[in-house]
Amino acid sequence: ELLGGFNPPYAHFPERMLLQEWFEQHVRARPNASAVQADGVSLSYAQLNARANRIAHRLIAAGLRPDERVALLVERSPEMIIGILAILKAGGAYVPLDPNYPQDRLQHMLGDSAPRVLLSQGNLAEQLPPLQITHLLLEDPADGDDSNPVVEGLTSRHLAYVIYTSGSTGKPKGVMLEHRSVCNQIGALQERYGLNPQDRVLQFASMTFDMSVEEIFGALLSGATLVLRSDAWIASTSAFAALCEQHKITVANLPTVFWQQVSRDQHVPLPTSLRQFMIGGEAVGKQAVAQWFARASHRPALFNAYGPTEATVNASIRLMENDNDDFRSIGIPVRNTQLHVLDSAGALAPLGVAGELHIGGVGVARGYLNREELSAEKFIRDPFTTDPDARLYKTGDLGRWRADGTLEYLGRNDDQVKIRGFRVELGEIEAVLAAVAGVREAVVVAQESKPGQSDSKRLIAYLCGEPVPVEQLRAALLESLPDYMVPSAYVHLEALPLTPNGKLDRRALPAPGQDAFASRAYEAPRGEIEHVVASVWQDLLGIEKVGRHDRFFELGGHSLLAVSLIDRLRQHGLRATVRTVFTAPSLREMAQALSHGSEVLFQAPANRIPADCTALTPGMLPLVEMTQAQLDRIVSAVPGGATNIQDIYPLAPLQQGILFHHLLGHEGDAYLVRSMIEFDDRQRLDAFVDAMQVVINRHDILRSAVHWVGLPQAVQVVHRQALLPVHTLTLLTDEDPRTQLERLSDPRQLRLDLQQAPLMRACIAQDPQSGRWLLALLDHHMISDHVSLGIVLEEIQALLQGHGASLPVPLPYREFVAQILATSPQVHEAYFQNRLASVDTPTAPFGVLDVQGDGAQVFETSSRLDPALGQRIRAQARSAGVTPAVLFHIAWAQVLGRCTDRDDVVFGTVVAGRLQGSAGADRALGVFINTLPVRVKLAEFGVHALVDETYRDLSELLSHEQASLALAQRCSGVASGLPLFTTLFNYRHQTDGGSLANEEHVLAWDGVRFLSNEARTNYPIEVAVADEGNDFTVTAQAIAGIDPQRIAAYLAQAVAALVEALEQTPECLASRLDIVPAAERQLLLNEFNHTASDFGVPQPVH
């Protein structure tokens, strides 16, 4: 898709056409038509041509040759147009110089461009230092040769102009554009805008800005009239509208900033002669677009254009059609232009993934004048075409392809900063700010509160529009952005400062004052501790005054500063922890927390509850500490009281995470698993349910409930008896019975009370048509995992077949928990610190950071890998002496690398959790699985060595299979509050006891059919690979907005590319392997760039 779908091959076009030849066609066809108008002066096409010819002959006589430059120093006037045409007719390239530029800038441009001739107007050249070049004046030599010059050897591959743009070094750089590029661009504009001889085109931009190229040649190569503006046009929107009316302007090309002023002033009517606006130069604001389409009076068509000078004005154009239009979209490429979104390795970024925009095609500039090294860096070989001379321009802009084939602009690469260790795109924050009611325009910058200290960097927002309270702005942003992307200060401006070209002047933005920061109603600190904390905050945050209700993070604090905060407080004799900082954010709360005691720790002795116990005391609970009152609270909540309590002990690490996510939710539960089973009759159903109850009676974990209210820590309480709730439902006759039962037992809508054992529920219903019975068996992940479900089904089978007596003695889940509690966290900490300490950024494909979902909007797809590929995977795994799981882990890392544009990624892997357990752990029930981080460095090893390295890493990880994920995250450098990773990978063998793929075999009793088993994830993306012995099945789950089928296709392509590399190029880096499937590659490269067009020989319209 990415290649063939968006970028078809070039079509033939007249590459030999020169700009002046195209213009001369219109001179012959419409000699008396008005060509240029300015300040009461009007020139026809014939007059303009004759005057340009006379000066062109003088330039030729001065020795000008093709590709040589002519500096043009002129005010906006008809002479400016005459000079441009004269230089082109003489075979030269014009270098526009603005008389208003500082002398040192003009001197640099003259020195760098080394013009053969300086062509100037009046006495403007007097401001320049003495030059050792020919100097000609633009005064019209009435007696000169006015015939069209013929320049020997001049072709469309010679330069038309050199325009200087700002350089990162502070020195402007000259962009060299050829005739063919400009001709292609003008033909594209005529096609998109419908330019014609009846148009009157406003010439708005400075000739040093490439928008002027579109204006001047768009008009003169269409037979239209070009109307030059004066400064009076931009005095106000009212003046602009009046002058457009006076001059009957039909087409205007405006800088986005000026258009937004026009859009905002809805009370100023626009003349009906204006049929369209083209805007560009800056990103469009959402509110401005909404205001534009809310305009009650005449509203011209609006085109949003994108393109750097290096790509001949415009690379893509979009017609804005309505106020719901996505204002960040920049449309589709213009004809004979290709746009590619590439990652940092130069590979195609997948659909929807952000990357750097690269532009290819006819419009790409020759390069930078006298900057060979920079040209080689920015103009690279085009790897997507067979043309050896084709190049791509690296724009430095961020974008991504949308599913509809349009591009979304995400801001500048250099607008990407690191805040709290996380990469932040300022454009994304600006877009959300611009959508806040009352905000007209928004700009966000990153600023160090203490110069030279990068860890003091904070975000400052500059806003135009109605004054909006800071707290209201923060609240609006926090609805859609994580807290680290919410600015610390908000500065209200009447207008944003602009450069002479109408672009934002970031260097002119004022520093924020104290009132720009979010703060609560001020109340002075009280007491010694509050004053100490306030003093430390003020010093760390670089602010003058802190009140007792102010919050550390709202004032610009973050986790990196929290470490410094803790050290500073300790220097003052105050004990603080990271937990203190995050749970007591206000100054008052923090000061109070600093005086409180330490947390309680617990030991793990043996169980002391006797079988005939009628009263419980804390001393009977060896694995958990609690008071008698807390214990009594639990006892009172358990049916049967103390006589029905077998044990009480803490949760395992994964259980703690499951409870956390459960408590966050309100509707549905991502950890509720549903199995659908069909029975031929009620007798078979009852037998199954009775057997299920026997299994519940056998295993303590299936009789466990979870209690946390009023307790120092959550515990699981094992009931001696717990009956499976069975709910009988009545189905309607006019709807599919299975569909009805699935809807009535939907885990997205149901929640189990975790404080009531068992954490299971059976919903049964009879099919009113066939008489069969359906069972929806719901069980919570709090008490089981994939392996446990398989064991439950095996035991049910044994019971139904009369083999219950042969079942092994069950292993209590408490043994597993006790073993975890007996292991010192330091054993795990050393490992994870070594692996993760240098990781400071979450691995979050598609920018999605929420790992606290409830699974309600999760979609799933499953597909089986091609059997031939499966055989090759197994062959390469055998050759390397590893399991196929290793290869799939690397392949998933490849997908994440491409979807995040990183070669160092982290993701969660699901481990079985039973390797370090007691004897019989393989048959024990409970939630043994665990999620732990895997880090893969894709650019550090060749694929062969990476397989060995990953195998060692995964093997070592298994020694820590029951470490807490929270502990692993703390060992990383990722800021607290951010996830270490947002994707989960689960590789499981379907031949072990936990296989659910062969449930049909396990339940192969007559009259019983296993229909489905459904589990959902709280992660934005989860991928499971089922190793079925011969085949591999890939199941992908993803939240709304991310296509799980595409994710599965990425993994399939990644593992195929990995296998091919292992077979043919084992030294190749995994980061260089492609994960984009052929269909998507075709879409991105061809279909989304379907711009090829044969624009033929331009013909004037009579």
Beta strands, then each sheet from edge to edge (+ up, - down):
strand 1: 34-38
strand 2: 41-44
strand 3: 69-73
strand 4: 93-97
strand 5: 117-120
strand 6: 134-137
strand 7: 159-165
strand 8: 173-178
strand 9: 200-203
strand 10: 225-228
strand 11: 251-255
strand 12: 276-280
strand 13: 301-306
strand 14: 316-320
strand 15: 329-333
strand 16: 337-342
strand 17: 355-361
strand 18: 367-368
strand 19: 379-381
strand 20: 391-401
strand 21: 407-412
strand 22: 416-419
strand 23: 422-425
strand 24: 439-448
strand 25: 457-465
strand 26: 489-493
strand 27: 645-650
strand 28: 672-679
strand 29: 704-707
strand 30: 715-719
strand 31: 726-729
strand 32: 760-766
strand 33: 773-780
strand 34: 858-864
strand 35: 904-911
strand 36: 930-937
strand 37: 983-989
strand 38: 1008-1014
strand 39: 1021-1027
strand 40: 1032-1039
sheet 1: 2+ 1- 10- 9- 11- 12- 13- 14+ 15- 21+ 20- 17+ 16-
sheet 2: 2+ 1- 10- 9- 11- 12- 13- 14+ 15- 21+ 20- 19+
sheet 3: 4+ 3+ 5+ 6+
sheet 4: 7+ 8- 18+
sheet 5: 22+ 23-
sheet 6: 24+ 25- 26-
sheet 7: 27+ 30- 29+
sheet 8: 31+ 32+ 33- 28+ 38-
sheet 9: 34+ 40- 39+ 37+ 35+ 36-
end
